[in-house]
């Protein structure tokens, strides 16, 4: 049972990491197309995911990207 719980927690972290990277890519693509509102939305979602994962380097990265759009 304990292994099952650990596996489930690991899967959730992996899913959150994938989502975080997806938000980074979508934000970059939106920014390249000149859609700054959309880019900002994706970066904010990515920042939230990074905070949930306690990924300090990604928190800093998303924070810096957000600052470039405000």
C-alpha positions in Angstrom: 0.0 0.0 0.0 2.8 2.4 0.9 4.5 1.8 -2.4 1.3 2.6 -4.2 0.9 5.9 -2.4 4.6 6.8 -3.2 4.1 5.9 -6.8 0.9 8.0 -7.0 2.7 11.0 -5.5 5.6 10.5 -7.9 3.2 10.4 -10.9 1.6 13.6 -9.7 4.9 15.4 -9.4 5.8 14.2 -12.9 2.5 15.4 -14.3 3.0 18.8 -12.6 6.5 19.1 -14.0 5.2 18.3 -17.5 2.5 20.9 -17.1 5.0 23.5 -15.9 7.2 22.9 -18.9 4.1 23.1 -21.2 3.2 26.5 -19.8 6.8 27.7 -20.4 6.6 26.6 -24.1 3.1 27.9 -24.6 4.1 31.2 -23.0 7.2 31.5 -25.2 5.1 30.7 -28.4 2.5 33.2 -27.4 5.1 35.9 -26.8 6.8 35.2 -30.1 3.4 35.7 -31.8 2.9 39.0 -30.0 0.1 37.8 -27.8 1.5 39.2 -24.6 -1.7 38.6 -22.5 -1.7 34.9 -23.4 2.0 34.6 -22.7 1.5 36.3 -19.3 -1.3 33.9 -18.5 0.8 30.9 -19.3 3.7 32.2 -17.3 1.5 32.8 -14.3 0.2 29.2 -14.5 3.8 28.0 -14.8 4.8 30.0 -11.8 2.0 28.5 -9.7 3.1 25.0 -10.8 6.7 25.8 -9.9 5.6 27.0 -6.5 3.6 23.8 -5.9 6.7 21.8 -6.9 8.9 24.1 -4.8 11.3 24.4 -7.8 13.2 27.5 -6.9 15.0 27.8 -10.3 11.8 27.6 -12.2 10.1 30.0 -9.8 12.8 32.5 -10.6 12.6 31.8 -14.3 8.8 32.3 -14.5 9.1 35.4 -12.2 11.6 37.0 -14.6 9.5 36.2 -17.6 6.4 37.7 -16.0 8.4 40.9 -15.2 9.3 41.3 -18.8 5.6 41.5 -19.7 4.4 43.9 -17.0 
